[in-house]
Amino acid sequence: MSDTLEAATGNQSMTLVSHAIMARRGGIPPGGRVLDFGCGLGRHVREFRAAGYDAVGLDQPVPELTKGWPDLPEGGENLYFSDETGNFPFDSSYFDFCFSTSVFEHVMHYDKPIAEIARVLKPDAWTLHVFPARWRPIEPHIFTPFGGRFQHPALISLWARLGIRNSWQKGLGAKETATRNIDYSRTGINYPTQQEIVRAFSRHFRYVTFVEREFVAATRDVSRVSGLVAPAISWPAIGRLYRGFHTRVVLARK
């Protein structure tokens, strides 16, 4: 890995993860067009571009990104917004590969973005998506126990009263924290069942599978959890537990 790529990725390279998972599926075409769905400030876009790909990012036109993109070194170049109805600003059959990381837990309605991802991918192209599991013991945004499954206001309020805060809630009182988390649980996070995920992708992709075993193998040297479960991830029960309680990794082919 080049010095430029190391600087862009730190210790979590989506380029290397994607390469590892795609290796036995023909790989990603060298220099191919890559779409980062839900790119945020474009960290992984810069990573793929440093690796020689024609990569761009897409996200929603929310204020946090609208303010942040002009401050990036490249001024938001290669980063795009979807429109108010969720349409992507790209031609059909344009990209060779699409990926996302920690995005689909925020997608409230799956059909439109999945349909758009399928539309902009070339025939036979792949899309890879990594996101938290529904039964993760601590939901990673509102920090509520099993908050991906149980979102009752009383439970969220209790956890806030116990003093649990995420990184942007430091200093907030229990009532305000609870109010924000209750609202976010309704408008900002969504954890469908495995069957619902498969059905949603299958409406637009001819092949859908889960590849947590390959993801764990690719990240075992940079993830403490992956390092712990890697020796046993090939056991069917361990794979199901990882998918249910930690991370889901969906791979689909157009």
Secondary structure, 3 states (H helix, E strand, C coil): CCHHHHHHHCCCCHHHHHHHHHHHHCCCCCCCEEEEECCCCCHHHHHHHHCCCEEEEEECCCHHHHHHHHHCCCCCCCEEECCCCCCCCCCCCCEEEEEEECCHHHCCCCHHHHHHHHHHEEEEEEEEEEEECCCCCECCCCCCECCCCCCCHHHHHHHHHCCCCCCCCCCCCHHHHHHHHHHHHHHCCCCCCHHHHHHHHHCCCCEEEECHHHHHHHHCCCCHHHHHHHHHCCCHHHHHHHHHHCEEEEEEEC
